[in-house]
Amino acid sequence: MSYQKGKTFQEIQINDTASFSKTITETDVYLFAGISGDFNPLHTDEEYAKTTVFGTRIAHGGLAASLLAPVLGMKLPGLGTVALETTTKFRKPVFFGDTITCKVEVIEKVDRLKAVKMKIIWTNQKNEIVSKGETLVIPPS
């Protein structure tokens, strides 16, 4: 199987965008709990979660944040990208059944590092911002 390498530093332009969307299921949350080791009852026990400010179970913040990976690794810049740094600010909970879209936009090209800085916005199906942040990546050469 052949793979198409992602965009190079030279090919990427300011304001380029890419996104990935996924509906977060109960299965996703349980699989993420197993992978991460985070079995906080806020994510896994409905009866406990009913006693919290959210009133129901919510997805791990890291689960929604992980939707950045397919954007960087498969879309922009794409295959061959090396992530250097990511910051994430969590703004709203992600509930089971929410469809989360992770969108990146190129905001700066760092010549010295041959790296690209992008802003990241995660939104739900109501177009509410659930998280936001920035990432710095080195595109494939």
GUMARNU-366121 format. One record per atom (N, C-alpha, C): residue number from 1; atom name; x, y, z. Coordinates in steps of 0.2 Angstrom, whole numbers, plus 2048, in hexadecimal, padded with zeros to 3 digits. Example, Ala and Ser with C-alpha at 12.3 -4.5 7.8 and 13.67 -1.06 7.14 Angstrom:
REM residues 2
[rec 1,N,[842,7E4,827]];
[rec 1,CA,[83E,7EA,827]];
[rec 1,C,[842,7F0,827]];
[rec 2,N,[840,7F5,823]];
[rec 2,CA,[844,7FB,824]];
[rec 2,C,[840,800,827]];
END
This chain:
REM residues 141
[rec 1,N,[804,7FA,800]];
[rec 1,CA,[800,800,800]];
[rec 1,C,[804,806,800]];
[rec 2,N,[803,80B,7FC]];
[rec 2,CA,[807,811,7FC]];
[rec 2,C,[803,817,800]];
[rec 3,N,[806,81B,803]];
[rec 3,CA,[803,821,806]];
[rec 3,C,[806,827,804]];
[rec 4,N,[801,82C,804]];
[rec 4,CA,[803,833,801]];
[rec 4,C,[806,837,807]];
[rec 5,N,[80C,839,806]];
[rec 5,CA,[80F,83E,80B]];
[rec 5,C,[80B,844,80C]];
[rec 6,N,[80B,847,812]];
[rec 6,CA,[807,84D,813]];
[rec 6,C,[80B,853,810]];
[rec 7,N,[807,859,811]];
[rec 7,CA,[80A,85F,80E]];
[rec 7,C,[811,861,812]];
[rec 8,N,[815,863,80E]];
[rec 8,CA,[81C,866,811]];
[rec 8,C,[81B,86D,813]];
[rec 9,N,[820,86F,817]];
[rec 9,CA,[820,876,819]];
[rec 9,C,[81F,87B,814]];
[rec 10,N,[822,87A,80E]];
[rec 10,CA,[822,87E,808]];
[rec 10,C,[81B,87E,806]];
[rec 11,N,[817,879,806]];
[rec 11,CA,[811,878,803]];
[rec 11,C,[80B,87B,807]];
[rec 12,N,[80C,87B,80E]];
[rec 12,CA,[807,87E,812]];
[rec 12,C,[807,885,812]];
[rec 13,N,[801,888,812]];
[rec 13,CA,[7FF,88F,812]];
[rec 13,C,[7FC,891,819]];
[rec 14,N,[7FD,897,81B]];
[rec 14,CA,[7F9,89A,820]];
[rec 14,C,[7F2,89A,81E]];
[rec 15,N,[7ED,898,823]];
[rec 15,CA,[7E6,897,822]];
[rec 15,C,[7E4,891,81F]];
[rec 16,N,[7E9,88C,81E]];
[rec 16,CA,[7E7,885,81C]];
[rec 16,C,[7E3,882,822]];
[rec 17,N,[7DE,87E,820]];
[rec 17,CA,[7DA,87B,825]];
[rec 17,C,[7D9,874,824]];
[rec 18,N,[7D7,870,829]];
[rec 18,CA,[7D5,869,828]];
[rec 18,C,[7D1,867,82E]];
[rec 19,N,[7CD,862,82E]];
[rec 19,CA,[7C9,860,834]];
[rec 19,C,[7C7,859,833]];
[rec 20,N,[7C5,856,839]];
[rec 20,CA,[7C3,84F,83A]];
[rec 20,C,[7BD,84F,83F]];
[rec 21,N,[7B8,84B,83E]];
[rec 21,CA,[7B2,84B,842]];
[rec 21,C,[7B1,844,844]];
[rec 22,N,[7AE,843,84A]];
[rec 22,CA,[7AD,83C,84D]];
[rec 22,C,[7A7,83D,852]];
[rec 23,N,[7A2,839,852]];
[rec 23,CA,[79D,838,857]];
[rec 23,C,[7A0,834,85D]];
[rec 24,N,[7A0,837,863]];
[rec 24,CA,[7A3,833,869]];
[rec 24,C,[79E,82E,86C]];
[rec 25,N,[7A0,828,86C]];
[rec 25,CA,[79B,823,86E]];
[rec 25,C,[79D,820,875]];
[rec 26,N,[799,81D,878]];
[rec 26,CA,[79A,81A,87F]];
[rec 26,C,[7A0,815,87E]];
[rec 27,N,[7A0,811,878]];
[rec 27,CA,[7A6,80D,877]];
[rec 27,C,[7AC,810,877]];
[rec 28,N,[7AC,816,873]];
[rec 28,CA,[7B3,81A,873]];
[rec 28,C,[7B5,81C,87A]];
[rec 29,N,[7B0,81E,87E]];
[rec 29,CA,[7B2,820,885]];
[rec 29,C,[7B5,81A,889]];
[rec 30,N,[7B2,814,888]];
[rec 30,CA,[7B5,80F,88C]];
[rec 30,C,[7BC,80C,889]];
[rec 31,N,[7BC,80D,882]];
[rec 31,CA,[7C3,80B,87F]];
[rec 31,C,[7C8,810,882]];
[rec 32,N,[7C6,816,882]];
[rec 32,CA,[7CB,81B,884]];
[rec 32,C,[7CD,81A,88B]];
[rec 33,N,[7C8,819,88F]];
[rec 33,CA,[7CA,817,896]];
[rec 33,C,[7CF,812,897]];
[rec 34,N,[7CE,80C,893]];
[rec 34,CA,[7D2,807,893]];
[rec 34,C,[7D9,808,891]];
[rec 35,N,[7DA,80C,88B]];
[rec 35,CA,[7E0,80F,889]];
[rec 35,C,[7E4,813,88E]];
[rec 36,N,[7E0,818,890]];
[rec 36,CA,[7E3,81D,895]];
[rec 36,C,[7E4,81B,89C]];
[rec 37,N,[7E0,816,89E]];
[rec 37,CA,[7E0,814,8A5]];
[rec 37,C,[7DB,819,8A9]];
[rec 38,N,[7D8,81D,8A6]];
[rec 38,CA,[7D4,822,8AA]];
[rec 38,C,[7CC,820,8AA]];
[rec 39,N,[7CB,81C,8B0]];
[rec 39,CA,[7C4,819,8B1]];
[rec 39,C,[7C0,81E,8B6]];
[rec 40,N,[7C1,824,8B6]];
[rec 40,CA,[7BE,829,8BA]];
[rec 40,C,[7B6,828,8B9]];
[rec 41,N,[7B2,827,8BE]];
[rec 41,CA,[7AB,825,8BD]];
[rec 41,C,[7A7,82B,8BA]];
[rec 42,N,[7AA,831,8B9]];
[rec 42,CA,[7A7,836,8B5]];
[rec 42,C,[7A6,834,8AE]];
[rec 43,N,[7AB,830,8AC]];
[rec 43,CA,[7AA,82D,8A5]];
[rec 43,C,[7A7,826,8A4]];
[rec 44,N,[7A7,822,8AA]];
[rec 44,CA,[7A5,81B,8A9]];
[rec 44,C,[79F,819,8AD]];
[rec 45,N,[79D,81D,8B2]];
[rec 45,CA,[798,81B,8B6]];
[rec 45,C,[792,820,8B6]];
[rec 46,N,[78C,81E,8B3]];
[rec 46,CA,[787,823,8B2]];
[rec 46,C,[784,825,8B9]];
[rec 47,N,[783,821,8BD]];
[rec 47,CA,[780,822,8C4]];
[rec 47,C,[785,828,8C7]];
[rec 48,N,[78B,826,8C7]];
[rec 48,CA,[790,82B,8CA]];
[rec 48,C,[78F,832,8C7]];
[rec 49,N,[78F,832,8C0]];
[rec 49,CA,[790,838,8BC]];
[rec 49,C,[789,83C,8BD]];
[rec 50,N,[784,839,8BF]];
[rec 50,CA,[77D,83D,8C0]];
[rec 50,C,[77E,841,8C6]];
[rec 51,N,[783,840,8CA]];
[rec 51,CA,[784,844,8D0]];
[rec 51,C,[789,84A,8CF]];
[rec 52,N,[78B,84A,8C9]];
[rec 52,CA,[790,850,8C8]];
[rec 52,C,[78D,856,8C4]];
[rec 53,N,[790,85B,8C3]];
[rec 53,CA,[78E,861,8C0]];
[rec 53,C,[78B,85F,8B9]];
[rec 54,N,[78E,85A,8B6]];
[rec 54,CA,[78C,859,8AF]];
[rec 54,C,[785,855,8AE]];
[rec 55,N,[784,851,8B4]];
[rec 55,CA,[77D,84D,8B4]];
[rec 55,C,[77D,847,8B0]];
[rec 56,N,[783,845,8AD]];
[rec 56,CA,[784,83F,8A9]];
[rec 56,C,[78B,83E,8A7]];
[rec 57,N,[78D,838,8A4]];
[rec 57,CA,[794,837,8A3]];
[rec 57,C,[796,83C,89D]];
[rec 58,N,[79C,83D,89D]];
[rec 58,CA,[79F,841,898]];
[rec 58,C,[7A5,83E,895]];
[rec 59,N,[7A8,83F,88F]];
[rec 59,CA,[7AE,83C,88C]];
[rec 59,C,[7B4,83F,890]];
[rec 60,N,[7B9,83C,890]];
[rec 60,CA,[7C0,83E,892]];
[rec 60,C,[7C2,844,88D]];
[rec 61,N,[7C4,849,890]];
[rec 61,CA,[7C7,84F,88C]];
[rec 61,C,[7CC,84D,887]];
[rec 62,N,[7D0,848,889]];
[rec 62,CA,[7D5,845,885]];
[rec 62,C,[7D3,841,87F]];
[rec 63,N,[7CD,83F,880]];
[rec 63,CA,[7CA,83B,87A]];
[rec 63,C,[7C8,840,875]];
[rec 64,N,[7C5,845,876]];
[rec 64,CA,[7C3,84A,871]];
[rec 64,C,[7C9,84D,86E]];
[rec 65,N,[7CE,84F,873]];
[rec 65,CA,[7D4,852,871]];
[rec 65,C,[7D8,84D,86C]];
[rec 66,N,[7D7,847,86C]];
[rec 66,CA,[7DB,842,868]];
[rec 66,C,[7D9,842,861]];
[rec 67,N,[7D3,846,860]];
[rec 67,CA,[7D1,846,859]];
[rec 67,C,[7D5,84B,855]];
[rec 68,N,[7DA,84E,858]];
[rec 68,CA,[7DF,852,854]];
[rec 68,C,[7E4,84D,850]];
[rec 69,N,[7E5,847,853]];
[rec 69,CA,[7EA,843,850]];
[rec 69,C,[7E8,841,848]];
[rec 70,N,[7E2,83F,847]];
[rec 70,CA,[7E1,83E,840]];
[rec 70,C,[7E1,844,83B]];
[rec 71,N,[7E0,84A,83E]];
[rec 71,CA,[7E1,850,83A]];
[rec 71,C,[7E8,851,838]];
[rec 72,N,[7EC,851,83D]];
[rec 72,CA,[7F3,852,83C]];
[rec 72,C,[7F7,84D,838]];
[rec 73,N,[7F5,847,83A]];
[rec 73,CA,[7F9,841,837]];
[rec 73,C,[7F6,83F,830]];
[rec 74,N,[7F0,841,82F]];
[rec 74,CA,[7ED,83E,828]];
[rec 74,C,[7EA,844,824]];
[rec 75,N,[7EA,84A,826]];
[rec 75,CA,[7E7,84F,822]];
[rec 75,C,[7EC,855,821]];
[rec 76,N,[7ED,859,827]];
[rec 76,CA,[7F1,85F,826]];
[rec 76,C,[7F6,85F,82C]];
[rec 77,N,[7FC,85F,82B]];
[rec 77,CA,[800,85E,825]];
[rec 77,C,[7FF,857,822]];
[rec 78,N,[7FE,852,826]];
[rec 78,CA,[7FD,84B,823]];
[rec 78,C,[802,846,825]];
[rec 79,N,[803,841,821]];
[rec 79,CA,[807,83C,823]];
[rec 79,C,[80F,83E,823]];
[rec 80,N,[812,83C,828]];
[rec 80,CA,[819,83F,829]];
[rec 80,C,[81A,845,82E]];
[rec 81,N,[814,847,831]];
[rec 81,CA,[814,84D,835]];
[rec 81,C,[817,84B,83C]];
[rec 82,N,[81B,84F,83F]];
[rec 82,CA,[81D,84E,846]];
[rec 82,C,[81A,854,84A]];
[rec 83,N,[816,852,84F]];
[rec 83,CA,[814,857,854]];
[rec 83,C,[819,859,859]];
[rec 84,N,[81A,85F,85A]];
[rec 84,CA,[81F,861,85F]];
[rec 84,C,[81B,864,866]];
[rec 85,N,[815,867,865]];
[rec 85,CA,[812,86A,86B]];
[rec 85,C,[80B,86B,86A]];
[rec 86,N,[807,869,86F]];
[rec 86,CA,[800,86B,86E]];
[rec 86,C,[7FD,86D,875]];
[rec 87,N,[7F9,872,875]];
[rec 87,CA,[7F6,875,87B]];
[rec 87,C,[7EE,874,879]];
[rec 88,N,[7EB,873,87F]];
[rec 88,CA,[7E3,872,87E]];
[rec 88,C,[7E0,875,884]];
[rec 89,N,[7DB,879,883]];
[rec 89,CA,[7D7,87C,888]];
[rec 89,C,[7D0,879,888]];
[rec 90,N,[7CE,875,88D]];
[rec 90,CA,[7C7,872,88D]];
[rec 90,C,[7C2,877,88F]];
[rec 91,N,[7BD,878,88B]];
[rec 91,CA,[7B8,87D,88C]];
[rec 91,C,[7B1,87B,88E]];
[rec 92,N,[7AF,875,88B]];
[rec 92,CA,[7A8,872,88C]];
[rec 92,C,[7A9,86B,88C]];
[rec 93,N,[7A4,867,890]];
[rec 93,CA,[7A5,860,890]];
[rec 93,C,[7A3,85D,889]];
[rec 94,N,[7A5,857,888]];
[rec 94,CA,[7A3,853,882]];
[rec 94,C,[79F,84D,885]];
[rec 95,N,[799,84D,882]];
[rec 95,CA,[794,848,885]];
[rec 95,C,[794,842,880]];
[rec 96,N,[792,83C,882]];
[rec 96,CA,[791,836,87E]];
[rec 96,C,[78C,838,878]];
[rec 97,N,[78E,837,872]];
[rec 97,CA,[789,838,86D]];
[rec 97,C,[78B,83F,869]];
[rec 98,N,[78F,843,86C]];
[rec 98,CA,[791,849,869]];
[rec 98,C,[796,848,863]];
[rec 99,N,[795,84C,85E]];
[rec 99,CA,[799,84B,858]];
[rec 99,C,[79E,851,859]];
[rec 100,N,[7A5,84F,859]];
[rec 100,CA,[7AA,854,85A]];
[rec 100,C,[7AE,855,854]];
[rec 101,N,[7AF,85B,852]];
[rec 101,CA,[7B3,85D,84C]];
[rec 101,C,[7B9,860,84F]];
[rec 102,N,[7BF,85E,84D]];
[rec 102,CA,[7C5,861,84E]];
[rec 102,C,[7C8,864,848]];
[rec 103,N,[7C9,86B,848]];
[rec 103,CA,[7CB,86F,842]];
[rec 103,C,[7D1,872,844]];
[rec 104,N,[7D6,872,83F]];
[rec 104,CA,[7DC,876,840]];
[rec 104,C,[7DD,87B,83B]];
[rec 105,N,[7E0,880,83C]];
[rec 105,CA,[7E1,886,837]];
[rec 105,C,[7E9,888,838]];
[rec 106,N,[7EC,888,833]];
[rec 106,CA,[7F3,88B,833]];
[rec 106,C,[7F3,892,834]];
[rec 107,N,[7F7,894,83A]];
[rec 107,CA,[7F7,89B,83C]];
[rec 107,C,[7FE,89E,83B]];
[rec 108,N,[803,89A,83B]];
[rec 108,CA,[80A,89C,83A]];
[rec 108,C,[80F,897,837]];
[rec 109,N,[814,899,834]];
[rec 109,CA,[819,894,831]];
[rec 109,C,[820,897,835]];
[rec 110,N,[823,892,838]];
[rec 110,CA,[829,894,83C]];
[rec 110,C,[82F,891,838]];
[rec 111,N,[832,896,834]];
[rec 111,CA,[837,894,82F]];
[rec 111,C,[83D,891,833]];
[rec 112,N,[83F,893,839]];
[rec 112,CA,[845,891,83C]];
[rec 112,C,[844,889,83E]];
[rec 113,N,[83E,887,83F]];
[rec 113,CA,[83D,880,841]];
[rec 113,C,[83A,87C,83B]];
[rec 114,N,[838,880,836]];
[rec 114,CA,[835,87D,830]];
[rec 114,C,[82E,879,833]];
[rec 115,N,[82B,87D,838]];
[rec 115,CA,[825,87A,83B]];
[rec 115,C,[81F,87F,83A]];
[rec 116,N,[819,87C,83B]];
[rec 116,CA,[813,880,83A]];
[rec 116,C,[80F,880,841]];
[rec 117,N,[80D,886,842]];
[rec 117,CA,[808,887,848]];
[rec 117,C,[801,887,846]];
[rec 118,N,[7FD,884,849]];
[rec 118,CA,[7F6,884,847]];
[rec 118,C,[7F1,885,84D]];
[rec 119,N,[7EC,888,84C]];
[rec 119,CA,[7E7,889,852]];
[rec 119,C,[7E2,883,851]];
[rec 120,N,[7E0,880,856]];
[rec 120,CA,[7DB,87B,856]];
[rec 120,C,[7D5,87D,85A]];
[rec 121,N,[7CF,87B,857]];
[rec 121,CA,[7C9,87C,85A]];
[rec 121,C,[7C5,875,859]];
[rec 122,N,[7C2,873,85F]];
[rec 122,CA,[7BE,86D,85F]];
[rec 122,C,[7B7,86F,861]];
[rec 123,N,[7B2,86E,85C]];
[rec 123,CA,[7AB,86F,85D]];
[rec 123,C,[7A7,869,85E]];
[rec 124,N,[7A1,86A,861]];
[rec 124,CA,[79C,865,860]];
[rec 124,C,[797,866,85B]];
[rec 125,N,[792,862,85A]];
[rec 125,CA,[78D,862,855]];
[rec 125,C,[789,869,855]];
[rec 126,N,[789,86C,85B]];
[rec 126,CA,[785,872,85C]];
[rec 126,C,[78A,878,85A]];
[rec 127,N,[790,877,858]];
[rec 127,CA,[795,87C,856]];
[rec 127,C,[797,880,85C]];
[rec 128,N,[797,87C,862]];
[rec 128,CA,[799,87F,868]];
[rec 128,C,[7A1,87D,869]];
[rec 129,N,[7A5,882,86B]];
[rec 129,CA,[7AC,880,86C]];
[rec 129,C,[7AD,87C,872]];
[rec 130,N,[7AF,876,872]];
[rec 130,CA,[7B0,872,878]];
[rec 130,C,[7B7,872,87A]];
[rec 131,N,[7BC,874,875]];
[rec 131,CA,[7C3,874,877]];
[rec 131,C,[7C6,879,872]];
[rec 132,N,[7CC,87C,874]];
[rec 132,CA,[7D0,880,86F]];
[rec 132,C,[7D7,87F,871]];
[rec 133,N,[7DC,881,86C]];
[rec 133,CA,[7E3,880,86D]];
[rec 133,C,[7E7,882,867]];
[rec 134,N,[7ED,880,868]];
[rec 134,CA,[7F2,881,863]];
[rec 134,C,[7F7,87B,862]];
[rec 135,N,[7F9,87A,85C]];
[rec 135,CA,[7FE,875,85C]];
[rec 135,C,[804,877,857]];
[rec 136,N,[80A,875,858]];
[rec 136,CA,[810,876,854]];
[rec 136,C,[812,86F,852]];
[rec 137,N,[813,86F,84B]];
[rec 137,CA,[815,869,848]];
[rec 137,C,[81A,86A,843]];
[rec 138,N,[81E,865,841]];
[rec 138,CA,[823,865,83C]];
[rec 138,C,[820,860,836]];
[rec 139,N,[81E,863,830]];
[rec 139,CA,[81B,860,82B]];
[rec 139,C,[821,85B,828]];
[rec 140,N,[81E,856,824]];
[rec 140,CA,[823,852,820]];
[rec 140,C,[828,856,81C]];
[rec 141,N,[82E,853,81B]];
[rec 141,CA,[832,857,816]];
[rec 141,C,[832,854,80F]];
END
